[in-house]
């Protein structure tokens, strides 16, 4: 099952989230070399905090980030 947006992470069980997010995280790190594991740490209840950090680091809007992730 491929994650099409971070919103779907909330609807998936933790095992699915961990596996799929690890795959998506790897693709994001390939696309944006400045990202680290710490930048992409997805903790339950901290999605908005993570997105905020990514917005600042990449200079992208929340909508742009969602489109990038959906395209992976």
N, CA, C and O atoms as a Tripos MOL2 file, in Angstrom:
@<TRIPOS>MOLECULE
protein
  288   287    72     0     0
PROTEIN
NO_CHARGES

@<TRIPOS>ATOM
      1 N           0.8460   -1.1810    0.0000 N.3       1 UNK1
      2 CA          0.0000    0.0000    0.0000 C.3       1 UNK1
      3 C           0.8850    1.2360    0.0000 C.2       1 UNK1
      4 O           1.7230    1.3840    0.8900 O.2       1 UNK1
      5 N           0.7280    2.1120   -0.9550 N.am      2 UNK2
      6 CA          1.5440    3.3140   -1.0630 C.3       2 UNK2
      7 C           0.8490    4.4810   -0.3770 C.2       2 UNK2
      8 O          -0.3620    4.6600   -0.5050 O.2       2 UNK2
      9 N           1.6120    5.2540    0.3350 N.am      3 UNK3
     10 CA          1.0520    6.4310    0.9980 C.3       3 UNK3
     11 C           0.9670    7.5570   -0.0240 C.2       3 UNK3
     12 O           1.9620    7.9040   -0.6620 O.2       3 UNK3
     13 N          -0.2190    8.1210   -0.1750 N.am      4 UNK4
     14 CA         -0.4010    9.2110   -1.1210 C.3       4 UNK4
     15 C          -0.3060   10.5690   -0.4570 C.2       4 UNK4
     16 O          -0.0840   11.5720   -1.1360 O.2       4 UNK4
     17 N          -0.4660   10.6230    0.8330 N.am      5 UNK5
     18 CA         -0.2900   11.8840    1.5530 C.3       5 UNK5
     19 C          -0.0940   11.5820    3.0230 C.2       5 UNK5
     20 O          -0.4220   10.4920    3.4910 O.2       5 UNK5
     21 N           0.4350   12.5380    3.7390 N.am      6 UNK6
     22 CA          0.6460   12.3490    5.1690 C.3       6 UNK6
     23 C          -0.6700   12.1890    5.9070 C.2       6 UNK6
     24 O          -0.6980   11.5870    6.9810 O.2       6 UNK6
     25 N          -1.7480   12.7060    5.3690 N.am      7 UNK7
     26 CA         -3.0470   12.5720    6.0210 C.3       7 UNK7
     27 C          -3.4370   11.1080    6.1590 C.2       7 UNK7
     28 O          -4.0740   10.7310    7.1420 O.2       7 UNK7
     29 N          -3.0690   10.2840    5.2000 N.am      8 UNK8
     30 CA         -3.4200    8.8720    5.2510 C.3       8 UNK8
     31 C          -2.6630    8.1410    6.3490 C.2       8 UNK8
     32 O          -3.0760    7.0570    6.7630 O.2       8 UNK8
     33 N          -1.5570    8.7160    6.8290 N.am      9 UNK9
     34 CA         -0.8080    8.0740    7.8970 C.3       9 UNK9
     35 C          -1.6920    7.8840    9.1310 C.2       9 UNK9
     36 O          -1.5620    6.8840    9.8370 O.2       9 UNK9
     37 N          -2.5680    8.8170    9.3880 N.am     10 UNK10
     38 CA         -3.4300    8.7370   10.5670 C.3      10 UNK10
     39 C          -4.4110    7.5830   10.4790 C.2      10 UNK10
     40 O          -4.8710    7.0990   11.5140 O.2      10 UNK10
     41 N          -4.7470    7.1270    9.2890 N.am     11 UNK11
     42 CA         -5.7490    6.0950    9.0980 C.3      11 UNK11
     43 C          -5.1590    4.6870    9.0490 C.2      11 UNK11
     44 O          -5.9060    3.7090    9.0530 O.2      11 UNK11
     45 N          -3.8610    4.5720    9.0050 N.am     12 UNK12
     46 CA         -3.2140    3.2780    8.8650 C.3      12 UNK12
     47 C          -2.7760    2.7520   10.2270 C.2      12 UNK12
     48 O          -2.5610    3.5290   11.1570 O.2      12 UNK12
     49 N          -2.6430    1.4230   10.3430 N.am     13 UNK13
     50 CA         -2.1450    0.9040   11.6120 C.3      13 UNK13
     51 C          -0.6470    1.1900   11.7220 C.2      13 UNK13
     52 O           0.0070    1.5000   10.7270 O.2      13 UNK13
     53 N          -0.1200    1.0840   12.9240 N.am     14 UNK14
     54 CA          1.2640    1.4890   13.1800 C.3      14 UNK14
     55 C           2.2810    0.6980   12.3690 C.2      14 UNK14
     56 O           3.2840    1.2680   11.9410 O.2      14 UNK14
     57 N           2.0600   -0.5870   12.1440 N.am     15 UNK15
     58 CA          2.9910   -1.3960   11.3560 C.3      15 UNK15
     59 C           3.0360   -0.9160    9.9170 C.2      15 UNK15
     60 O           4.1150   -0.7870    9.3390 O.2      15 UNK15
     61 N           1.8690   -0.6490    9.3310 N.am     16 UNK16
     62 CA          1.8190   -0.1370    7.9620 C.3      16 UNK16
     63 C           2.4920    1.2210    7.8700 C.2      16 UNK16
     64 O           3.2480    1.4820    6.9340 O.2      16 UNK16
     65 N           2.2200    2.0820    8.8330 N.am     17 UNK17
     66 CA          2.8070    3.4230    8.8370 C.3      17 UNK17
     67 C           4.3150    3.3350    8.8890 C.2      17 UNK17
     68 O           5.0000    3.9940    8.1070 O.2      17 UNK17
     69 N           4.8410    2.5380    9.7890 N.am     18 UNK18
     70 CA          6.2890    2.4400    9.9480 C.3      18 UNK18
     71 C           6.9480    1.9640    8.6620 C.2      18 UNK18
     72 O           7.9350    2.5530    8.2200 O.2      18 UNK18
     73 N           6.4210    0.9130    8.0600 N.am     19 UNK19
     74 CA          7.0120    0.3860    6.8300 C.3      19 UNK19
     75 C           6.9160    1.3620    5.6730 C.2      19 UNK19
     76 O           7.9050    1.6160    4.9850 O.2      19 UNK19
     77 N           5.7280    1.9090    5.4540 N.am     20 UNK20
     78 CA          5.5470    2.8390    4.3440 C.3      20 UNK20
     79 C           6.2700    4.1530    4.5800 C.2      20 UNK20
     80 O           6.8360    4.7220    3.6460 O.2      20 UNK20
     81 N           6.2620    4.6400    5.8010 N.am     21 UNK21
     82 CA          6.9350    5.9130    6.0630 C.3      21 UNK21
     83 C           8.4420    5.7470    5.8770 C.2      21 UNK21
     84 O           9.1010    6.6600    5.3810 O.2      21 UNK21
     85 N           8.9940    4.6070    6.2640 N.am     22 UNK22
     86 CA         10.4290    4.3780    6.0480 C.3      22 UNK22
     87 C          10.7610    4.4390    4.5620 C.2      22 UNK22
     88 O          11.7940    4.9890    4.1800 O.2      22 UNK22
     89 N           9.9080    3.8890    3.7350 N.am     23 UNK23
     90 CA         10.1170    3.9360    2.2850 C.3      23 UNK23
     91 C          10.0250    5.3850    1.7740 C.2      23 UNK23
     92 O          10.8730    5.8330    1.0020 O.2      23 UNK23
     93 N           9.0020    6.0950    2.2070 N.am     24 UNK24
     94 CA          8.8170    7.4810    1.7780 C.3      24 UNK24
     95 C           9.9610    8.3680    2.2790 C.2      24 UNK24
     96 O          10.4240    9.2620    1.5700 O.2      24 UNK24
     97 N          10.4040    8.1080    3.4950 N.am     25 UNK25
     98 CA         11.5000    8.8660    4.0900 C.3      25 UNK25
     99 C          12.7630    8.7180    3.2360 C.2      25 UNK25
    100 O          13.4650    9.6950    2.9750 O.2      25 UNK25
    101 N          13.0380    7.4950    2.8090 N.am     26 UNK26
    102 CA         14.2070    7.2610    1.9530 C.3      26 UNK26
    103 C          14.1200    8.0230    0.6440 C.2      26 UNK26
    104 O          15.1120    8.5820    0.1760 O.2      26 UNK26
    105 N          12.9380    8.0460    0.0550 N.am     27 UNK27
    106 CA         12.7510    8.7710   -1.2040 C.3      27 UNK27
    107 C          12.9050   10.2690   -0.9980 C.2      27 UNK27
    108 O          13.4880   10.9500   -1.8420 O.2      27 UNK27
    109 N          12.3900   10.7920    0.1110 N.am     28 UNK28
    110 CA         12.5480   12.2230    0.3950 C.3      28 UNK28
    111 C          14.0140   12.5900    0.5970 C.2      28 UNK28
    112 O          14.4650   13.6370    0.1350 O.2      28 UNK28
    113 N          14.7570   11.7230    1.2910 N.am     29 UNK29
    114 CA         16.1820   11.9900    1.5160 C.3      29 UNK29
    115 C          16.9610   11.9510    0.2030 C.2      29 UNK29
    116 O          17.9350   12.6870    0.0450 O.2      29 UNK29
    117 N          16.5460   11.1020   -0.7420 N.am     30 UNK30
    118 CA         17.2030   11.0740   -2.0470 C.3      30 UNK30
    119 C          16.9100   12.3570   -2.8140 C.2      30 UNK30
    120 O          17.7910   12.9060   -3.4770 O.2      30 UNK30
    121 N          15.6800   12.8300   -2.7220 N.am     31 UNK31
    122 CA         15.2660   14.0160   -3.4670 C.3      31 UNK31
    123 C          15.8470   15.2940   -2.8620 C.2      31 UNK31
    124 O          16.2080   16.2240   -3.5840 O.2      31 UNK31
    125 N          15.9330   15.3320   -1.5320 N.am     32 UNK32
    126 CA         16.4180   16.5130   -0.8240 C.3      32 UNK32
    127 C          17.5620   16.0920    0.0920 C.2      32 UNK32
    128 O          17.3320   15.6530    1.2190 O.2      32 UNK32
    129 N          18.7820   16.2250   -0.3890 N.am     33 UNK33
    130 CA         19.9550   15.7530    0.3340 C.3      33 UNK33
    131 C          20.1410   16.4370    1.6880 C.2      33 UNK33
    132 O          20.8320   15.8960    2.5520 O.2      33 UNK33
    133 N          19.5500   17.5960    1.8920 N.am     34 UNK34
    134 CA         19.7130   18.3160    3.1580 C.3      34 UNK34
    135 C          18.9090   17.6980    4.2970 C.2      34 UNK34
    136 O          19.1360   18.0380    5.4580 O.2      34 UNK34
    137 N          17.9770   16.8000    3.9920 N.am     35 UNK35
    138 CA         17.1360   16.2050    5.0280 C.3      35 UNK35
    139 C          17.8760   15.1040    5.7750 C.2      35 UNK35
    140 O          18.6370   14.3320    5.1920 O.2      35 UNK35
    141 N          17.6340   15.0550    7.0700 N.am     36 UNK36
    142 CA         18.2420   14.0300    7.9160 C.3      36 UNK36
    143 C          17.1370   13.1410    8.5020 C.2      36 UNK36
    144 O          15.9500   13.4420    8.3770 O.2      36 UNK36
    145 N          17.5480   12.0470    9.1390 N.am     37 UNK37
    146 CA         16.5750   11.1820    9.8160 C.3      37 UNK37
    147 C          15.8040   11.9640   10.8750 C.2      37 UNK37
    148 O          14.6050   11.7510   11.0580 O.2      37 UNK37
    149 N          16.4900   12.8670   11.5720 N.am     38 UNK38
    150 CA         15.8250   13.6740   12.5960 C.3      38 UNK38
    151 C          14.7440   14.5640   11.9860 C.2      38 UNK38
    152 O          13.6850   14.7520   12.5860 O.2      38 UNK38
    153 N          15.0030   15.1130   10.7960 N.am     39 UNK39
    154 CA         14.0110   15.9570   10.1240 C.3      39 UNK39
    155 C          12.7580   15.1600    9.7900 C.2      39 UNK39
    156 O          11.6520   15.7000    9.8020 O.2      39 UNK39
    157 N          12.9300   13.8940    9.4970 N.am     40 UNK40
    158 CA         11.8340   13.0630    9.0200 C.3      40 UNK40
    159 C          11.2940   12.1090   10.0820 C.2      40 UNK40
    160 O          10.6160   11.1320    9.7610 O.2      40 UNK40
    161 N          11.5950   12.3940   11.3420 N.am     41 UNK41
    162 CA         11.0980   11.5540   12.4190 C.3      41 UNK41
    163 C           9.6000   11.7890   12.5690 C.2      41 UNK41
    164 O           9.1550   12.8900   12.8930 O.2      41 UNK41
    165 N           8.8360   10.7350   12.3270 N.am     42 UNK42
    166 CA          7.3820   10.8230   12.4250 C.3      42 UNK42
    167 C           6.9580   10.2010   13.7400 C.2      42 UNK42
    168 O           6.9160    8.9790   13.8800 O.2      42 UNK42
    169 N           6.6440   11.0510   14.7000 N.am     43 UNK43
    170 CA          6.1620   10.5680   15.9930 C.3      43 UNK43
    171 C           4.6540   10.7790   16.0480 C.2      43 UNK43
    172 O           4.1340   11.7820   15.5600 O.2      43 UNK43
    173 N           3.9710    9.8300   16.6440 N.am     44 UNK44
    174 CA          2.5230    9.9140   16.7450 C.3      44 UNK44
    175 C           2.1320   11.2340   17.4060 C.2      44 UNK44
    176 O           2.6510   11.5840   18.4660 O.2      44 UNK44
    177 N           1.2230   11.9540   16.7770 N.am     45 UNK45
    178 CA          0.7560   13.2270   17.3020 C.3      45 UNK45
    179 C           1.6640   14.3960   16.9850 C.2      45 UNK45
    180 O           1.3870   15.5170   17.4130 O.2      45 UNK45
    181 N           2.7390   14.1730   16.2490 N.am     46 UNK46
    182 CA          3.7140   15.2310   15.9600 C.3      46 UNK46
    183 C           3.8220   15.5280   14.4680 C.2      46 UNK46
    184 O           4.7990   16.1320   14.0260 O.2      46 UNK46
    185 N           2.8240   15.1070   13.6890 N.am     47 UNK47
    186 CA          2.8730   15.2990   12.2360 C.3      47 UNK47
    187 C           3.0210   16.7740   11.8780 C.2      47 UNK47
    188 O           3.8570   17.1260   11.0460 O.2      47 UNK47
    189 N           2.2290   17.6310   12.4910 N.am     48 UNK48
    190 CA          2.2680   19.0530   12.1700 C.3      48 UNK48
    191 C           3.6180   19.6640   12.5110 C.2      48 UNK48
    192 O           4.1170   20.5240   11.7860 O.2      48 UNK48
    193 N           4.2090   19.2180   13.6170 N.am     49 UNK49
    194 CA          5.5330   19.7120   14.0030 C.3      49 UNK49
    195 C           6.5720   19.3080   12.9570 C.2      49 UNK49
    196 O           7.4180   20.1150   12.5680 O.2      49 UNK49
    197 N           6.5020   18.0530   12.5060 N.am     50 UNK50
    198 CA          7.4360   17.5760   11.4870 C.3      50 UNK50
    199 C           7.2540   18.3600   10.1860 C.2      50 UNK50
    200 O           8.2330   18.7800    9.5690 O.2      50 UNK50
    201 N           6.0010   18.5550    9.7740 N.am     51 UNK51
    202 CA          5.7460   19.3130    8.5470 C.3      51 UNK51
    203 C           6.2820   20.7370    8.6500 C.2      51 UNK51
    204 O           6.8320   21.2690    7.6850 O.2      51 UNK51
    205 N           6.1240   21.3470    9.8090 N.am     52 UNK52
    206 CA          6.6420   22.7030   10.0190 C.3      52 UNK52
    207 C           8.1530   22.7610    9.8600 C.2      52 UNK52
    208 O           8.6840   23.6820    9.2400 O.2      52 UNK52
    209 N           8.8440   21.7710   10.4240 N.am     53 UNK53
    210 CA         10.3070   21.7140   10.2900 C.3      53 UNK53
    211 C          10.7070   21.5460    8.8250 C.2      53 UNK53
    212 O          11.6450   22.1880    8.3550 O.2      53 UNK53
    213 N           9.9890   20.6780    8.1060 N.am     54 UNK54
    214 CA         10.3030   20.4610    6.6910 C.3      54 UNK54
    215 C          10.0330   21.7230    5.8740 C.2      54 UNK54
    216 O          10.7990   22.0520    4.9680 O.2      54 UNK54
    217 N           8.9520   22.4260    6.1900 N.am     55 UNK55
    218 CA          8.6420   23.6670    5.4800 C.3      55 UNK55
    219 C           9.7870   24.6560    5.6150 C.2      55 UNK55
    220 O          10.2090   25.2690    4.6350 O.2      55 UNK55
    221 N          10.2840   24.8080    6.8280 N.am     56 UNK56
    222 CA         11.3800   25.7530    7.0760 C.3      56 UNK56
    223 C          12.6490   25.3020    6.3660 C.2      56 UNK56
    224 O          13.2920   26.0960    5.6790 O.2      56 UNK56
    225 N          13.0120   24.0440    6.5240 N.am     57 UNK57
    226 CA         14.2680   23.5390    5.9670 C.3      57 UNK57
    227 C          14.2760   23.5630    4.4360 C.2      57 UNK57
    228 O          15.3020   23.8620    3.8250 O.2      57 UNK57
    229 N          13.1360   23.2480    3.8170 N.am     58 UNK58
    230 CA         13.0790   23.1770    2.3550 C.3      58 UNK58
    231 C          12.5320   24.4480    1.7120 C.2      58 UNK58
    232 O          12.5890   24.5900    0.4900 O.2      58 UNK58
    233 N          12.0020   25.3770    2.5150 N.am     59 UNK59
    234 CA         11.4360   26.5950    1.9540 C.3      59 UNK59
    235 C          10.1930   26.3190    1.1170 C.2      59 UNK59
    236 O           9.9640   26.9730    0.1000 O.2      59 UNK59
    237 N           9.3920   25.3480    1.5510 N.am     60 UNK60
    238 CA          8.1860   24.9490    0.8100 C.3      60 UNK60
    239 C           6.9550   25.1960    1.6730 C.2      60 UNK60
    240 O           7.0400   25.2050    2.9010 O.2      60 UNK60
    241 N           5.8150   25.3950    1.0250 N.am     61 UNK61
    242 CA          4.5560   25.5140    1.7550 C.3      61 UNK61
    243 C           4.0740   24.1200    2.1350 C.2      61 UNK61
    244 O           4.5670   23.1170    1.6190 O.2      61 UNK61
    245 N           3.1080   24.0690    3.0390 N.am     62 UNK62
    246 CA          2.5290   22.7850    3.4510 C.3      62 UNK62
    247 C           1.9270   22.0740    2.2470 C.2      62 UNK62
    248 O           2.0660   20.8590    2.1050 O.2      62 UNK62
    249 N           1.2600   22.8260    1.3860 N.am     63 UNK63
    250 CA          0.6450   22.2410    0.1920 C.3      63 UNK63
    251 C           1.7010   21.6900   -0.7640 C.2      63 UNK63
    252 O           1.5230   20.6200   -1.3470 O.2      63 UNK63
    253 N           2.8020   22.4300   -0.9200 N.am     64 UNK64
    254 CA          3.8840   21.9510   -1.7860 C.3      64 UNK64
    255 C           4.4700   20.6470   -1.2410 C.2      64 UNK64
    256 O           4.7380   19.7150   -1.9990 O.2      64 UNK64
    257 N           4.6670   20.5900    0.0770 N.am     65 UNK65
    258 CA          5.1890   19.3530    0.6870 C.3      65 UNK65
    259 C           4.2510   18.1850    0.4570 C.2      65 UNK65
    260 O           4.7000   17.0870    0.1300 O.2      65 UNK65
    261 N           2.9510   18.4070    0.6250 N.am     66 UNK66
    262 CA          1.9860   17.3340    0.4190 C.3      66 UNK66
    263 C           2.0380   16.8290   -1.0300 C.2      66 UNK66
    264 O           1.9620   15.6240   -1.2700 O.2      66 UNK66
    265 N           2.1690   17.7520   -1.9930 N.am     67 UNK67
    266 CA          2.2560   17.3540   -3.3930 C.3      67 UNK67
    267 C           3.5300   16.5500   -3.6600 C.2      67 UNK67
    268 O           3.5080   15.5740   -4.4100 O.2      67 UNK67
    269 N           4.6280   16.9620   -3.0470 N.am     68 UNK68
    270 CA          5.9030   16.2500   -3.2100 C.3      68 UNK68
    271 C           5.7580   14.8250   -2.6890 C.2      68 UNK68
    272 O           6.1680   13.8710   -3.3500 O.2      68 UNK68
    273 N           5.1800   14.6880   -1.5140 N.am     69 UNK69
    274 CA          5.0370   13.3600   -0.9070 C.3      69 UNK69
    275 C           4.0740   12.5080   -1.7040 C.2      69 UNK69
    276 O           4.3060   11.3110   -1.8740 O.2      69 UNK69
    277 N           3.0010   13.0960   -2.1930 N.am     70 UNK70
    278 CA          2.0510   12.3450   -3.0070 C.3      70 UNK70
    279 C           2.6860   11.8330   -4.3030 C.2      70 UNK70
    280 O           2.2950   10.7860   -4.8200 O.2      70 UNK70
    281 N           3.6630   12.5750   -4.8220 N.am     71 UNK71
    282 CA          4.3130   12.2120   -6.0840 C.3      71 UNK71
    283 C           5.3680   11.1230   -5.9280 C.2      71 UNK71
    284 O           5.8320   10.5670   -6.9230 O.2      71 UNK71
    285 N           5.7540   10.8080   -4.6830 N.am     72 UNK72
    286 CA          6.7980    9.7910   -4.4780 C.3      72 UNK72
    287 C           6.3260    8.4100   -4.8610 C.2      72 UNK72
    288 O           7.0830    7.4450   -4.7480 O.2      72 UNK72
@<TRIPOS>BOND
     1     1     2 1
     2     2     3 1
     3     3     4 2
     4     3     5 am
     5     5     6 1
     6     6     7 1
     7     7     8 2
     8     7     9 am
     9     9    10 1
    10    10    11 1
    11    11    12 2
    12    11    13 am
    13    13    14 1
    14    14    15 1
    15    15    16 2
    16    15    17 am
    17    17    18 1
    18    18    19 1
    19    19    20 2
    20    19    21 am
    21    21    22 1
    22    22    23 1
    23    23    24 2
    24    23    25 am
    25    25    26 1
    26    26    27 1
    27    27    28 2
    28    27    29 am
    29    29    30 1
    30    30    31 1
    31    31    32 2
    32    31    33 am
    33    33    34 1
    34    34    35 1
    35    35    36 2
    36    35    37 am
    37    37    38 1
    38    38    39 1
    39    39    40 2
    40    39    41 am
    41    41    42 1
    42    42    43 1
    43    43    44 2
    44    43    45 am
    45    45    46 1
    46    46    47 1
    47    47    48 2
    48    47    49 am
    49    49    50 1
    50    50    51 1
    51    51    52 2
    52    51    53 am
    53    53    54 1
    54    54    55 1
    55    55    56 2
    56    55    57 am
    57    57    58 1
    58    58    59 1
    59    59    60 2
    60    59    61 am
    61    61    62 1
    62    62    63 1
    63    63    64 2
    64    63    65 am
    65    65    66 1
    66    66    67 1
    67    67    68 2
    68    67    69 am
    69    69    70 1
    70    70    71 1
    71    71    72 2
    72    71    73 am
    73    73    74 1
    74    74    75 1
    75    75    76 2
    76    75    77 am
    77    77    78 1
    78    78    79 1
    79    79    80 2
    80    79    81 am
    81    81    82 1
    82    82    83 1
    83    83    84 2
    84    83    85 am
    85    85    86 1
    86    86    87 1
    87    87    88 2
    88    87    89 am
    89    89    90 1
    90    90    91 1
    91    91    92 2
    92    91    93 am
    93    93    94 1
    94    94    95 1
    95    95    96 2
    96    95    97 am
    97    97    98 1
    98    98    99 1
    99    99   100 2
   100    99   101 am
   101   101   102 1
   102   102   103 1
   103   103   104 2
   104   103   105 am
   105   105   106 1
   106   106   107 1
   107   107   108 2
   108   107   109 am
   109   109   110 1
   110   110   111 1
   111   111   112 2
   112   111   113 am
   113   113   114 1
   114   114   115 1
   115   115   116 2
   116   115   117 am
   117   117   118 1
   118   118   119 1
   119   119   120 2
   120   119   121 am
   121   121   122 1
   122   122   123 1
   123   123   124 2
   124   123   125 am
   125   125   126 1
   126   126   127 1
   127   127   128 2
   128   127   129 am
   129   129   130 1
   130   130   131 1
   131   131   132 2
   132   131   133 am
   133   133   134 1
   134   134   135 1
   135   135   136 2
   136   135   137 am
   137   137   138 1
   138   138   139 1
   139   139   140 2
   140   139   141 am
   141   141   142 1
   142   142   143 1
   143   143   144 2
   144   143   145 am
   145   145   146 1
   146   146   147 1
   147   147   148 2
   148   147   149 am
   149   149   150 1
   150   150   151 1
   151   151   152 2
   152   151   153 am
   153   153   154 1
   154   154   155 1
   155   155   156 2
   156   155   157 am
   157   157   158 1
   158   158   159 1
   159   159   160 2
   160   159   161 am
   161   161   162 1
   162   162   163 1
   163   163   164 2
   164   163   165 am
   165   165   166 1
   166   166   167 1
   167   167   168 2
   168   167   169 am
   169   169   170 1
   170   170   171 1
   171   171   172 2
   172   171   173 am
   173   173   174 1
   174   174   175 1
   175   175   176 2
   176   175   177 am
   177   177   178 1
   178   178   179 1
   179   179   180 2
   180   179   181 am
   181   181   182 1
   182   182   183 1
   183   183   184 2
   184   183   185 am
   185   185   186 1
   186   186   187 1
   187   187   188 2
   188   187   189 am
   189   189   190 1
   190   190   191 1
   191   191   192 2
   192   191   193 am
   193   193   194 1
   194   194   195 1
   195   195   196 2
   196   195   197 am
   197   197   198 1
   198   198   199 1
   199   199   200 2
   200   199   201 am
   201   201   202 1
   202   202   203 1
   203   203   204 2
   204   203   205 am
   205   205   206 1
   206   206   207 1
   207   207   208 2
   208   207   209 am
   209   209   210 1
   210   210   211 1
   211   211   212 2
   212   211   213 am
   213   213   214 1
   214   214   215 1
   215   215   216 2
   216   215   217 am
   217   217   218 1
   218   218   219 1
   219   219   220 2
   220   219   221 am
   221   221   222 1
   222   222   223 1
   223   223   224 2
   224   223   225 am
   225   225   226 1
   226   226   227 1
   227   227   228 2
   228   227   229 am
   229   229   230 1
   230   230   231 1
   231   231   232 2
   232   231   233 am
   233   233   234 1
   234   234   235 1
   235   235   236 2
   236   235   237 am
   237   237   238 1
   238   238   239 1
   239   239   240 2
   240   239   241 am
   241   241   242 1
   242   242   243 1
   243   243   244 2
   244   243   245 am
   245   245   246 1
   246   246   247 1
   247   247   248 2
   248   247   249 am
   249   249   250 1
   250   250   251 1
   251   251   252 2
   252   251   253 am
   253   253   254 1
   254   254   255 1
   255   255   256 2
   256   255   257 am
   257   257   258 1
   258   258   259 1
   259   259   260 2
   260   259   261 am
   261   261   262 1
   262   262   263 1
   263   263   264 2
   264   263   265 am
   265   265   266 1
   266   266   267 1
   267   267   268 2
   268   267   269 am
   269   269   270 1
   270   270   271 1
   271   271   272 2
   272   271   273 am
   273   273   274 1
   274   274   275 1
   275   275   276 2
   276   275   277 am
   277   277   278 1
   278   278   279 1
   279   279   280 2
   280   279   281 am
   281   281   282 1
   282   282   283 1
   283   283   284 2
   284   283   285 am
   285   285   286 1
   286   286   287 1
   287   287   288 2
@<TRIPOS>SUBSTRUCTURE
     1 UNK1         2 RESIDUE 1 A UNK
     2 UNK2         6 RESIDUE 1 A UNK
     3 UNK3        10 RESIDUE 1 A UNK
     4 UNK4        14 RESIDUE 1 A UNK
     5 UNK5        18 RESIDUE 1 A UNK
     6 UNK6        22 RESIDUE 1 A UNK
     7 UNK7        26 RESIDUE 1 A UNK
     8 UNK8        30 RESIDUE 1 A UNK
     9 UNK9        34 RESIDUE 1 A UNK
    10 UNK10       38 RESIDUE 1 A UNK
    11 UNK11       42 RESIDUE 1 A UNK
    12 UNK12       46 RESIDUE 1 A UNK
    13 UNK13       50 RESIDUE 1 A UNK
    14 UNK14       54 RESIDUE 1 A UNK
    15 UNK15       58 RESIDUE 1 A UNK
    16 UNK16       62 RESIDUE 1 A UNK
    17 UNK17       66 RESIDUE 1 A UNK
    18 UNK18       70 RESIDUE 1 A UNK
    19 UNK19       74 RESIDUE 1 A UNK
    20 UNK20       78 RESIDUE 1 A UNK
    21 UNK21       82 RESIDUE 1 A UNK
    22 UNK22       86 RESIDUE 1 A UNK
    23 UNK23       90 RESIDUE 1 A UNK
    24 UNK24       94 RESIDUE 1 A UNK
    25 UNK25       98 RESIDUE 1 A UNK
    26 UNK26      102 RESIDUE 1 A UNK
    27 UNK27      106 RESIDUE 1 A UNK
    28 UNK28      110 RESIDUE 1 A UNK
    29 UNK29      114 RESIDUE 1 A UNK
    30 UNK30      118 RESIDUE 1 A UNK
    31 UNK31      122 RESIDUE 1 A UNK
    32 UNK32      126 RESIDUE 1 A UNK
    33 UNK33      130 RESIDUE 1 A UNK
    34 UNK34      134 RESIDUE 1 A UNK
    35 UNK35      138 RESIDUE 1 A UNK
    36 UNK36      142 RESIDUE 1 A UNK
    37 UNK37      146 RESIDUE 1 A UNK
    38 UNK38      150 RESIDUE 1 A UNK
    39 UNK39      154 RESIDUE 1 A UNK
    40 UNK40      158 RESIDUE 1 A UNK
    41 UNK41      162 RESIDUE 1 A UNK
    42 UNK42      166 RESIDUE 1 A UNK
    43 UNK43      170 RESIDUE 1 A UNK
    44 UNK44      174 RESIDUE 1 A UNK
    45 UNK45      178 RESIDUE 1 A UNK
    46 UNK46      182 RESIDUE 1 A UNK
    47 UNK47      186 RESIDUE 1 A UNK
    48 UNK48      190 RESIDUE 1 A UNK
    49 UNK49      194 RESIDUE 1 A UNK
    50 UNK50      198 RESIDUE 1 A UNK
    51 UNK51      202 RESIDUE 1 A UNK
    52 UNK52      206 RESIDUE 1 A UNK
    53 UNK53      210 RESIDUE 1 A UNK
    54 UNK54      214 RESIDUE 1 A UNK
    55 UNK55      218 RESIDUE 1 A UNK
    56 UNK56      222 RESIDUE 1 A UNK
    57 UNK57      226 RESIDUE 1 A UNK
    58 UNK58      230 RESIDUE 1 A UNK
    59 UNK59      234 RESIDUE 1 A UNK
    60 UNK60      238 RESIDUE 1 A UNK
    61 UNK61      242 RESIDUE 1 A UNK
    62 UNK62      246 RESIDUE 1 A UNK
    63 UNK63      250 RESIDUE 1 A UNK
    64 UNK64      254 RESIDUE 1 A UNK
    65 UNK65      258 RESIDUE 1 A UNK
    66 UNK66      262 RESIDUE 1 A UNK
    67 UNK67      266 RESIDUE 1 A UNK
    68 UNK68      270 RESIDUE 1 A UNK
    69 UNK69      274 RESIDUE 1 A UNK
    70 UNK70      278 RESIDUE 1 A UNK
    71 UNK71      282 RESIDUE 1 A UNK
    72 UNK72      286 RESIDUE 1 A UNK
